[in-house]
Amino acid sequence: MNDAFDTADHRHAQRMARKKIVIDDKKAAATQARGVVVLHTGCGKGKSTAAFGVLARALGHGQTAAVVQFVKSRADTGEALFFRDHPRVHWHVMGAGFTWETQDPTRDAAAARAAWEQAVHYLSDDTLDLLILDEITYAFKYGWLDAPEVIAALHARPPMQHVLLTGRAAPPALIAAADTVSDIALVKHAFQAGVPAMPGLEF
């Protein structure tokens, strides 16, 4: 039996050695340090949550950041309460609320344009390391913003600035323009079983 384990361990070591060569080669080829555009989309829970995890990581490295929220109108979420008074975070809750709550497309469109104008300000700020555009994809879905305009601004931003965008149903052009895309799928959600949104977990 020991011989069998030794053989299995030897095969594993050989596979890992080959894998290490491949990974080391990829690391050696990754020499283009620049800002990255990251997109979290899909119907699953966790797109904004993951973005705020990146925000915590950036702050841990001493970076400066801004958050512009396009749909959400609540200023009492856990993330807002935690991050908005941080000296290196600029926090903007600029949404009018979800469309089924506002029922006012003119107001929704105006709020989205105002949020985008705030975002454009940060996209020209070379002292900002990270910009999070939370729930921006809804602005494309409802026609409040044009994807080409946003993509052009992303391309023109300072070279070392990272931008993270979140929201469902990202348009194909935005997916193509992003450097890293995560499609977060829904498997199941507690809300479907009658559990309401809970503070600390959902907001």
Short mmCIF file of the C-alpha atoms (twelve columns), coordinates in Angstrom:
data_MODEL
# 
_entry.id   MODEL 
# 
loop_
_atom_site.group_PDB 
_atom_site.id 
_atom_site.type_symbol 
_atom_site.label_atom_id 
_atom_site.label_alt_id 
_atom_site.label_comp_id 
_atom_site.label_asym_id 
_atom_site.label_seq_id 
_atom_site.Cartn_x 
_atom_site.Cartn_y 
_atom_site.Cartn_z 
_atom_site.pdbx_PDB_model_num 
ATOM 1   C CA . MET A 1   0.000   0.000  0.000   1 
ATOM 2   C CA . ASN A 2   2.849   2.377  0.786   1 
ATOM 3   C CA . ASP A 3   4.270   1.756  -2.677  1 
ATOM 4   C CA . ALA A 4   0.878   2.692  -4.181  1 
ATOM 5   C CA . PHE A 5   0.768   5.930  -2.181  1 
ATOM 6   C CA . ASP A 6   4.348   6.703  -3.153  1 
ATOM 7   C CA . THR A 7   3.490   6.184  -6.815  1 
ATOM 8   C CA . ALA A 8   0.380   8.378  -6.542  1 
ATOM 9   C CA . ASP A 9   2.367   11.065 -4.733  1 
ATOM 10  C CA . HIS A 10  5.063   10.880 -7.399  1 
ATOM 11  C CA . ARG A 11  2.517   11.278 -10.214 1 
ATOM 12  C CA . HIS A 12  0.907   14.197 -8.381  1 
ATOM 13  C CA . ALA A 13  4.301   15.876 -7.920  1 
ATOM 14  C CA . GLN A 14  5.037   15.487 -11.620 1 
ATOM 15  C CA . ARG A 15  1.657   16.991 -12.606 1 
ATOM 16  C CA . MET A 16  2.150   19.926 -10.244 1 
ATOM 17  C CA . ALA A 17  5.668   20.506 -11.559 1 
ATOM 18  C CA . ARG A 18  4.317   20.679 -15.116 1 
ATOM 19  C CA . LYS A 19  1.504   22.971 -14.001 1 
ATOM 20  C CA . LYS A 20  3.980   25.249 -12.220 1 
ATOM 21  C CA . ILE A 21  5.951   25.674 -15.429 1 
ATOM 22  C CA . VAL A 22  2.815   26.739 -17.302 1 
ATOM 23  C CA . ILE A 23  1.740   29.173 -14.571 1 
ATOM 24  C CA . ASP A 24  5.236   30.614 -14.184 1 
ATOM 25  C CA . ASP A 25  5.377   31.204 -17.954 1 
ATOM 26  C CA . LYS A 26  2.037   33.051 -17.808 1 
ATOM 27  C CA . LYS A 27  3.259   35.171 -14.897 1 
ATOM 28  C CA . ALA A 28  6.432   36.030 -16.771 1 
ATOM 29  C CA . ALA A 29  4.383   37.109 -19.800 1 
ATOM 30  C CA . ALA A 30  2.109   39.361 -17.707 1 
ATOM 31  C CA . THR A 31  4.282   42.461 -17.806 1 
ATOM 32  C CA . GLN A 32  1.745   45.121 -18.811 1 
ATOM 33  C CA . ALA A 33  0.919   46.931 -15.562 1 
ATOM 34  C CA . ARG A 34  -2.156  49.078 -16.168 1 
ATOM 35  C CA . GLY A 35  -5.619  49.828 -14.902 1 
ATOM 36  C CA . VAL A 36  -8.167  47.088 -15.445 1 
ATOM 37  C CA . VAL A 37  -11.891 47.234 -16.207 1 
ATOM 38  C CA . VAL A 38  -13.787 44.578 -14.236 1 
ATOM 39  C CA . LEU A 39  -17.449 43.698 -14.813 1 
ATOM 40  C CA . HIS A 40  -19.662 41.734 -12.405 1 
ATOM 41  C CA . THR A 41  -22.886 40.746 -14.168 1 
ATOM 42  C CA . GLY A 42  -25.450 37.954 -14.101 1 
ATOM 43  C CA . CYS A 43  -28.642 37.212 -12.169 1 
ATOM 44  C CA . GLY A 44  -27.009 35.887 -9.001  1 
ATOM 45  C CA . LYS A 45  -26.516 37.579 -5.664  1 
ATOM 46  C CA . GLY A 46  -23.100 39.019 -4.874  1 
ATOM 47  C CA . LYS A 47  -22.126 41.366 -7.689  1 
ATOM 48  C CA . SER A 48  -22.011 44.520 -5.563  1 
ATOM 49  C CA . THR A 49  -20.883 42.558 -2.528  1 
ATOM 50  C CA . ALA A 50  -17.846 41.333 -4.436  1 
ATOM 51  C CA . ALA A 51  -17.143 44.876 -5.628  1 
ATOM 52  C CA . PHE A 52  -17.072 46.140 -2.058  1 
ATOM 53  C CA . GLY A 53  -14.655 43.360 -1.194  1 
ATOM 54  C CA . VAL A 54  -12.349 44.775 -3.869  1 
ATOM 55  C CA . LEU A 55  -12.847 48.203 -2.308  1 
ATOM 56  C CA . ALA A 56  -11.675 46.866 1.061   1 
ATOM 57  C CA . ARG A 57  -8.671  45.282 -0.624  1 
ATOM 58  C CA . ALA A 58  -7.737  48.543 -2.378  1 
ATOM 59  C CA . LEU A 59  -7.981  50.500 0.869   1 
ATOM 60  C CA . GLY A 60  -5.771  47.926 2.527   1 
ATOM 61  C CA . HIS A 61  -3.104  48.850 -0.021  1 
ATOM 62  C CA . GLY A 62  -3.469  52.557 0.755   1 
ATOM 63  C CA . GLN A 63  -5.340  53.352 -2.444  1 
ATOM 64  C CA . THR A 64  -8.057  55.943 -2.977  1 
ATOM 65  C CA . ALA A 65  -11.478 55.007 -4.317  1 
ATOM 66  C CA . ALA A 66  -14.891 56.307 -5.299  1 
ATOM 67  C CA . VAL A 67  -18.263 54.582 -5.452  1 
ATOM 68  C CA . VAL A 68  -21.118 55.881 -7.601  1 
ATOM 69  C CA . GLN A 69  -24.402 54.002 -7.125  1 
ATOM 70  C CA . PHE A 70  -26.746 54.303 -10.105 1 
ATOM 71  C CA . VAL A 71  -29.993 52.701 -8.933  1 
ATOM 72  C CA . LYS A 72  -29.757 52.199 -5.211  1 
ATOM 73  C CA . SER A 73  -31.117 55.110 -3.216  1 
ATOM 74  C CA . ARG A 74  -30.534 53.890 0.342   1 
ATOM 75  C CA . ALA A 75  -27.838 55.561 2.419   1 
ATOM 76  C CA . ASP A 76  -28.294 53.151 5.338   1 
ATOM 77  C CA . THR A 77  -26.821 50.031 3.772   1 
ATOM 78  C CA . GLY A 78  -24.051 48.312 5.675   1 
ATOM 79  C CA . GLU A 79  -21.483 49.148 3.000   1 
ATOM 80  C CA . ALA A 80  -22.419 52.841 2.979   1 
ATOM 81  C CA . LEU A 81  -22.317 53.041 6.764   1 
ATOM 82  C CA . PHE A 82  -18.935 51.318 6.813   1 
ATOM 83  C CA . PHE A 83  -17.122 52.966 3.911   1 
ATOM 84  C CA . ARG A 84  -18.583 56.452 3.392   1 
ATOM 85  C CA . ASP A 85  -16.651 58.142 6.210   1 
ATOM 86  C CA . HIS A 86  -13.348 56.572 5.235   1 
ATOM 87  C CA . PRO A 87  -10.886 59.363 4.366   1 
ATOM 88  C CA . ARG A 88  -9.888  57.699 1.089   1 
ATOM 89  C CA . VAL A 89  -13.384 56.848 -0.152  1 
ATOM 90  C CA . HIS A 90  -15.798 59.152 -2.007  1 
ATOM 91  C CA . TRP A 91  -19.287 57.638 -1.695  1 
ATOM 92  C CA . HIS A 92  -22.238 58.760 -3.834  1 
ATOM 93  C CA . VAL A 93  -25.733 57.263 -3.531  1 
ATOM 94  C CA . MET A 94  -27.316 58.752 -6.647  1 
ATOM 95  C CA . GLY A 95  -30.080 56.363 -7.658  1 
ATOM 96  C CA . ALA A 96  -33.757 57.205 -7.453  1 
ATOM 97  C CA . GLY A 97  -34.621 53.667 -6.378  1 
ATOM 98  C CA . PHE A 98  -35.609 50.577 -8.328  1 
ATOM 99  C CA . THR A 99  -37.915 51.243 -11.277 1 
ATOM 100 C CA . TRP A 100 -40.843 49.298 -9.826  1 
ATOM 101 C CA . GLU A 101 -40.671 51.579 -6.776  1 
ATOM 102 C CA . THR A 102 -40.208 54.945 -8.499  1 
ATOM 103 C CA . GLN A 103 -42.585 54.297 -11.425 1 
ATOM 104 C CA . ASP A 104 -41.211 57.517 -12.911 1 
ATOM 105 C CA . PRO A 105 -38.994 56.976 -15.973 1 
ATOM 106 C CA . THR A 106 -38.159 60.669 -16.378 1 
ATOM 107 C CA . ARG A 107 -36.876 60.897 -12.819 1 
ATOM 108 C CA . ASP A 108 -34.970 57.620 -13.197 1 
ATOM 109 C CA . ALA A 109 -33.293 58.806 -16.401 1 
ATOM 110 C CA . ALA A 110 -32.307 62.144 -14.823 1 
ATOM 111 C CA . ALA A 111 -30.816 60.369 -11.801 1 
ATOM 112 C CA . ALA A 112 -28.805 58.069 -14.071 1 
ATOM 113 C CA . ARG A 113 -27.446 60.997 -16.082 1 
ATOM 114 C CA . ALA A 114 -26.455 62.819 -12.884 1 
ATOM 115 C CA . ALA A 115 -24.694 59.695 -11.628 1 
ATOM 116 C CA . TRP A 116 -22.879 59.354 -14.945 1 
ATOM 117 C CA . GLU A 117 -21.715 62.987 -14.795 1 
ATOM 118 C CA . GLN A 118 -20.263 62.247 -11.354 1 
ATOM 119 C CA . ALA A 119 -18.585 59.140 -12.747 1 
ATOM 120 C CA . VAL A 120 -17.087 61.119 -15.649 1 
ATOM 121 C CA . HIS A 121 -15.488 63.458 -13.111 1 
ATOM 122 C CA . TYR A 122 -13.715 60.525 -11.491 1 
ATOM 123 C CA . LEU A 123 -12.793 58.963 -14.823 1 
ATOM 124 C CA . SER A 124 -10.602 62.008 -15.457 1 
ATOM 125 C CA . ASP A 125 -9.023  62.020 -11.980 1 
ATOM 126 C CA . ASP A 126 -5.549  60.511 -12.131 1 
ATOM 127 C CA . THR A 127 -5.282  60.501 -8.323  1 
ATOM 128 C CA . LEU A 128 -8.112  57.952 -8.043  1 
ATOM 129 C CA . ASP A 129 -7.024  54.320 -7.995  1 
ATOM 130 C CA . LEU A 130 -10.399 52.551 -8.042  1 
ATOM 131 C CA . LEU A 131 -13.848 53.601 -9.293  1 
ATOM 132 C CA . ILE A 132 -16.893 51.413 -8.646  1 
ATOM 133 C CA . LEU A 133 -19.953 52.063 -10.818 1 
ATOM 134 C CA . ASP A 134 -22.551 50.085 -8.910  1 
ATOM 135 C CA . GLU A 135 -25.640 48.863 -10.819 1 
ATOM 136 C CA . ILE A 136 -24.693 50.869 -13.909 1 
ATOM 137 C CA . THR A 137 -25.915 48.168 -16.290 1 
ATOM 138 C CA . TYR A 138 -29.553 49.046 -15.553 1 
ATOM 139 C CA . ALA A 139 -28.877 52.409 -17.190 1 
ATOM 140 C CA . PHE A 140 -28.176 50.603 -20.462 1 
ATOM 141 C CA . LYS A 141 -31.180 48.280 -20.122 1 
ATOM 142 C CA . TYR A 142 -33.599 51.182 -19.762 1 
ATOM 143 C CA . GLY A 143 -31.884 53.429 -22.305 1 
ATOM 144 C CA . TRP A 144 -30.713 56.040 -19.803 1 
ATOM 145 C CA . LEU A 145 -27.105 55.753 -21.004 1 
ATOM 146 C CA . ASP A 146 -25.487 54.670 -24.260 1 
ATOM 147 C CA . ALA A 147 -22.880 51.946 -23.993 1 
ATOM 148 C CA . PRO A 148 -20.548 53.532 -26.607 1 
ATOM 149 C CA . GLU A 149 -20.369 56.762 -24.576 1 
ATOM 150 C CA . VAL A 150 -19.451 54.874 -21.411 1 
ATOM 151 C CA . ILE A 151 -16.943 52.629 -23.160 1 
ATOM 152 C CA . ALA A 152 -15.227 55.647 -24.745 1 
ATOM 153 C CA . ALA A 153 -14.862 57.247 -21.315 1 
ATOM 154 C CA . LEU A 154 -13.460 54.007 -19.895 1 
ATOM 155 C CA . HIS A 155 -10.857 53.912 -22.657 1 
ATOM 156 C CA . ALA A 156 -9.892  57.550 -22.020 1 
ATOM 157 C CA . ARG A 157 -9.450  57.206 -18.242 1 
ATOM 158 C CA . PRO A 158 -6.047  57.525 -16.503 1 
ATOM 159 C CA . PRO A 159 -3.876  54.531 -17.418 1 
ATOM 160 C CA . MET A 160 -3.474  53.146 -13.888 1 
ATOM 161 C CA . GLN A 161 -7.083  53.577 -12.760 1 
ATOM 162 C CA . HIS A 162 -9.158  50.452 -12.130 1 
ATOM 163 C CA . VAL A 163 -12.909 50.546 -12.803 1 
ATOM 164 C CA . LEU A 164 -15.382 47.983 -11.523 1 
ATOM 165 C CA . LEU A 165 -18.927 47.909 -12.940 1 
ATOM 166 C CA . THR A 166 -21.829 45.865 -11.593 1 
ATOM 167 C CA . GLY A 167 -25.357 44.914 -12.583 1 
ATOM 168 C CA . ARG A 168 -27.471 42.403 -14.425 1 
ATOM 169 C CA . ALA A 169 -27.742 42.011 -18.197 1 
ATOM 170 C CA . ALA A 170 -24.580 43.836 -19.191 1 
ATOM 171 C CA . PRO A 171 -24.672 44.683 -22.909 1 
ATOM 172 C CA . PRO A 172 -22.365 42.661 -25.173 1 
ATOM 173 C CA . ALA A 173 -20.306 45.759 -26.063 1 
ATOM 174 C CA . LEU A 174 -19.493 46.354 -22.382 1 
ATOM 175 C CA . ILE A 175 -18.589 42.697 -21.889 1 
ATOM 176 C CA . ALA A 176 -16.243 42.956 -24.864 1 
ATOM 177 C CA . ALA A 177 -14.660 46.165 -23.549 1 
ATOM 178 C CA . ALA A 178 -13.988 44.839 -20.035 1 
ATOM 179 C CA . ASP A 179 -10.726 43.101 -19.156 1 
ATOM 180 C CA . THR A 180 -12.235 40.769 -16.555 1 
ATOM 181 C CA . VAL A 181 -15.857 39.597 -16.578 1 
ATOM 182 C CA . SER A 182 -17.634 37.480 -13.972 1 
ATOM 183 C CA . ASP A 183 -21.093 36.131 -14.779 1 
ATOM 184 C CA . ILE A 184 -22.625 35.431 -11.370 1 
ATOM 185 C CA . ALA A 185 -25.402 32.870 -11.765 1 
ATOM 186 C CA . LEU A 186 -28.436 32.343 -9.567  1 
ATOM 187 C CA . VAL A 187 -28.818 28.829 -8.218  1 
ATOM 188 C CA . LYS A 188 -31.256 29.644 -5.413  1 
ATOM 189 C CA . HIS A 189 -32.052 32.587 -3.168  1 
ATOM 190 C CA . ALA A 190 -33.596 32.725 0.296   1 
ATOM 191 C CA . PHE A 191 -36.103 35.333 -0.903  1 
ATOM 192 C CA . GLN A 192 -37.700 32.656 -3.068  1 
ATOM 193 C CA . ALA A 193 -38.427 30.722 0.141   1 
ATOM 194 C CA . GLY A 194 -40.066 33.721 1.791   1 
ATOM 195 C CA . VAL A 195 -37.081 35.098 3.696   1 
ATOM 196 C CA . PRO A 196 -36.989 38.921 3.534   1 
ATOM 197 C CA . ALA A 197 -33.865 40.970 2.853   1 
ATOM 198 C CA . MET A 198 -31.797 40.840 6.037   1 
ATOM 199 C CA . PRO A 199 -29.485 43.625 7.277   1 
ATOM 200 C CA . GLY A 200 -25.854 42.665 7.125   1 
ATOM 201 C CA . LEU A 201 -26.510 40.109 4.390   1 
ATOM 202 C CA . GLU A 202 -28.620 41.837 1.749   1 
ATOM 203 C CA . PHE A 203 -28.162 45.506 2.659   1 
# 
